[in-house]
């Protein structure tokens, strides 16, 4: 290839590169709708020793695989009188994590008799560390961080819930 052809080739490549660099690219705009609370039932927590009502919550219920995997991810907030109840088909050791969860939570593990078996307090947003139960659980209740202390909820307390 001679110098003239090489120069033409270089100029042509330069033109192609500059033309493609100046080409407008359409930006894809992604809008998301905030995930909001949908009341699907009510849940009461009772003191395990006195059987007196500790607190009553409006709950969302997660019982499908998708709902269980998503949980409270992407939520901006949750009211103090709200929670999410996860219902599993059988009792087993459970472990939750906070991936894509923006709000700190208390995670309450509950056995098949609906007795609280353990609590993971103040789970931090976006933390992907496992937060396991200390005993087999069939239900898991997530509430805002600090509420289990505020309500004085303890291992041995019990829950009752109803669906709408």
C-alpha positions as CSV (number, residue, x, y, z in Angstrom):
1,X,0.0,0.0,0.0
2,X,1.5,3.4,-0.9
3,X,1.6,6.5,1.2
4,X,-1.3,8.1,-0.8
5,X,-3.7,5.1,-0.2
6,X,-2.6,4.9,3.4
7,X,-3.4,8.6,3.9
8,X,-6.8,8.2,2.3
9,X,-7.5,5.2,4.5
10,X,-6.5,7.1,7.6
11,X,-8.6,10.1,6.7
12,X,-11.6,7.8,6.0
13,X,-11.2,6.0,9.3
14,X,-10.9,9.4,11.1
15,X,-14.1,10.6,9.4
16,X,-16.0,7.4,10.4
17,X,-14.8,7.7,14.0
18,X,-15.7,11.4,14.3
19,X,-19.0,10.9,12.6
20,X,-20.0,8.0,15.0
21,X,-18.8,10.0,18.0
22,X,-21.0,12.9,17.1
23,X,-24.1,10.7,16.5
24,X,-26.8,11.5,19.0
25,X,-27.7,8.6,21.3
26,X,-31.1,8.5,22.8
27,X,-31.1,8.2,26.6
28,X,-33.5,5.8,28.1
29,X,-35.4,7.4,30.9
30,X,-36.5,5.0,33.6
31,X,-39.2,6.1,36.0
32,X,-40.2,4.0,38.9
33,X,-43.4,4.1,40.9
34,X,-42.8,4.1,44.7
35,X,-43.8,0.8,46.3
36,X,-46.6,1.6,48.8
37,X,-48.1,-0.3,51.7
38,X,-51.2,-2.5,50.9
39,X,-53.1,-3.6,53.9
40,X,-53.8,-7.4,53.6
41,X,-54.6,-8.2,57.2
42,X,-54.1,-7.4,60.9
43,X,-51.6,-8.8,63.4
44,X,-51.6,-8.6,67.2
45,X,-48.7,-9.3,69.5
46,X,-49.4,-10.6,73.0
47,X,-47.1,-10.7,76.0
48,X,-46.1,-14.4,76.6
49,X,-46.4,-14.2,80.4
50,X,-49.6,-12.0,80.9
51,X,-51.3,-12.7,77.5
52,X,-52.1,-9.0,77.4
53,X,-52.1,-7.2,74.0
54,X,-48.8,-5.5,73.3
55,X,-49.6,-3.9,70.0
56,X,-51.7,-4.3,66.9
57,X,-50.4,-3.8,63.3
58,X,-51.7,-3.6,59.8
59,X,-49.8,-6.1,57.7
60,X,-48.9,-7.0,54.2
61,X,-48.5,-10.7,53.7
62,X,-45.7,-12.3,51.7
63,X,-46.5,-15.9,50.9
64,X,-45.6,-16.4,47.2
65,X,-41.9,-17.0,46.2
66,X,-41.7,-13.5,44.5
67,X,-43.2,-11.7,47.5
68,X,-41.0,-13.6,49.9
69,X,-37.8,-12.8,47.9
70,X,-38.8,-9.1,47.4
71,X,-40.2,-8.4,50.9
72,X,-39.7,-4.7,51.9
73,X,-37.0,-4.0,49.2
74,X,-37.2,-0.6,47.6
75,X,-39.6,0.9,50.1
76,X,-38.8,4.4,51.2
77,X,-40.6,4.2,54.5
78,X,-43.1,2.2,56.6
79,X,-45.4,3.5,59.3
80,X,-45.0,2.4,62.9
81,X,-48.3,0.6,62.9
82,X,-47.4,-1.5,59.8
83,X,-45.4,-4.6,59.1
84,X,-44.8,-7.4,56.7
85,X,-45.6,-11.0,57.6
86,X,-43.8,-13.8,55.7
87,X,-45.7,-17.1,55.8
88,X,-43.8,-20.2,54.9
89,X,-45.3,-23.7,54.3
90,X,-43.3,-25.3,57.0
91,X,-41.2,-24.6,60.0
92,X,-37.4,-24.4,59.4
93,X,-34.3,-22.4,60.2
94,X,-34.6,-19.0,58.5
95,X,-32.2,-16.3,57.5
96,X,-33.0,-12.9,56.0
97,X,-30.8,-10.1,54.7
98,X,-31.2,-6.4,53.8
99,X,-30.3,-6.4,50.1
100,X,-32.0,-3.4,48.4
101,X,-33.9,-2.6,51.6
102,X,-33.7,1.1,52.4
103,X,-35.2,1.2,55.9
104,X,-33.7,-0.4,59.1
105,X,-35.8,-3.2,60.4
106,X,-36.4,-5.5,63.4
107,X,-36.9,-9.1,62.1
108,X,-39.0,-11.3,64.3
109,X,-38.9,-15.1,63.8
110,X,-42.0,-17.0,64.9
111,X,-42.6,-20.8,65.2
112,X,-45.5,-22.8,63.9
113,X,-47.3,-22.3,67.3
114,X,-47.0,-18.5,66.6
115,X,-44.6,-18.0,69.4
116,X,-41.6,-15.6,68.9
117,X,-38.4,-17.7,68.9
118,X,-35.9,-14.9,68.1
119,X,-35.5,-11.3,67.1
120,X,-32.8,-9.7,64.9
121,X,-32.9,-6.0,66.0
122,X,-31.9,-3.0,64.0
123,X,-31.0,-4.7,60.7
124,X,-29.2,-2.1,58.6
125,X,-30.2,-1.0,55.1
126,X,-28.4,-2.7,52.2
127,X,-26.5,-5.1,54.5
128,X,-26.3,-8.4,52.7
129,X,-25.1,-10.3,55.8
130,X,-27.3,-13.2,56.8
131,X,-29.6,-12.5,59.8
132,X,-30.6,-16.0,61.0
133,X,-33.2,-17.2,63.4
134,X,-31.9,-19.1,66.5
135,X,-34.7,-21.7,66.2
136,X,-37.0,-23.0,63.5
137,X,-39.6,-20.5,62.3
138,X,-42.6,-20.7,60.0
139,X,-43.4,-17.0,60.1
140,X,-41.3,-13.9,60.0
141,X,-42.5,-10.4,60.9
142,X,-40.6,-7.3,59.8
143,X,-41.3,-4.0,61.5
144,X,-39.4,-0.7,61.7
145,X,-36.1,-0.9,63.7
146,X,-36.5,-0.1,67.4
147,X,-40.2,-1.0,67.7
148,X,-39.5,-4.4,69.4
149,X,-37.7,-2.5,72.1
150,X,-40.4,0.2,72.3
151,X,-43.1,-2.4,72.6
152,X,-41.0,-4.7,74.9
153,X,-41.5,-7.7,72.6
154,X,-39.5,-10.7,73.7
155,X,-38.9,-14.3,72.9
156,X,-41.9,-16.3,74.1
157,X,-44.5,-13.6,73.2
158,X,-47.1,-14.7,70.6
159,X,-48.9,-13.4,67.6
160,X,-52.3,-13.8,66.0
161,X,-53.2,-12.6,62.6
162,X,-56.1,-12.4,60.2
163,X,-56.3,-11.8,56.5
164,X,-58.6,-9.2,55.0
